[in-house]
Amino acid sequence: MDQLESFVRRAEQGSFSSAARLSEEAQSAVSTHVANLEADLGIALFDRAGRNPVLTEAGARLLPEAKLILDRREAPDRCRQQFRGPCREAPGGGD
């Protein structure tokens, strides 16, 4: 998940250094996460020819999917928080 988080942050922030500041990680860590994701997928997600890397077509197609995966990862916690009421003893407990 670190790889996807770094990819999404980099795509949204516009630079590896901005993504690193946001995630409170070293820039090299964010770069490594993205490079490892690219290696795992076997495709380039950013065109690094210029000063600021830009998303490739593959990166642009992956971005909404990566956001969806990360959002769904957090869904169980959101659901639990939404339905959590006052603390009460679980059925069958306490005796």
N, C-alpha and C positions, 0 to 999 in steps of 0.2 A: 504494500500500500504506500510505502514511502516513495516509491518510484512514481506512482500515479499522482500523489500529492505534489511532488516536486514538479512534475510535468505541468499540471494544472496551474500551480502558482507561477511558474516561469511564463507560461502562455498568457496568463492574466496580467502579470506585473510588467512584462516587456523586457526584463533583463534577469540574468541569473543572480546578480547582486541584490536586486530588489526582492526577488523571491527568497533569497537567503535571509535577508533582514526580516521579512515577514514571518518566516518559519523559525527564526532565531537559530539558524544553522550556518555553518561556514559555506561560502560560495562554492568551494570545491565539493562539498557534500551534495549540494543541489545538482551541480554539474555531473557528478558521478551517478546519482540516482537516474538522471535523464539519460545519460550515456548507457547505463545498464539496461534501462527500459528499451532503448533503441536496439541494443544488442540482442535482448531477449526476443523482440519482435522481428528483428532482421530488417528494419526499415529506418530511414532517417525521419525524425519528427521535426527537426529544425534545419533550415538552411543556414549554415554558419559562414557563408562566403563574405558577408558584410560585417560591419562593426557590431551591429545588434542582430543576432540570429532571429529569423522569422520562421513561422510555422510552414512546413511543407504541406502539400495537399493531404498527405497521410496524417500529419499532425493535426490539421484542421478537422479532419473527419474523426479522429480519435478523441479530440477534446470534449465534445458533448457526451460521448460514451463514458469517458473517464469521470466526468462530473457526476453522471448518473450512478456509476459504481460507488463513488465516494459518498454520495447522498444516501444511497440505499444501505451502505454500511452503518450509517448513523440512525437509520429508521427505527430499529428496535429500541434504542435508548429514548428517542422522541416519543414513541408509542407508550413506553413504560412510564415516562414522566407525565404524559397526558392523562393517563388513567390511574396514577398513583393517588390514593386518598390518604386520609389520616392513618397513621401507623396502627395496625391491629395485629393480633396474634394469628398466626397461620392455623388453619383447621387441624385439630388433633394434637396441637402442641401444648406444652405447659403442664401436663399431668404426669 
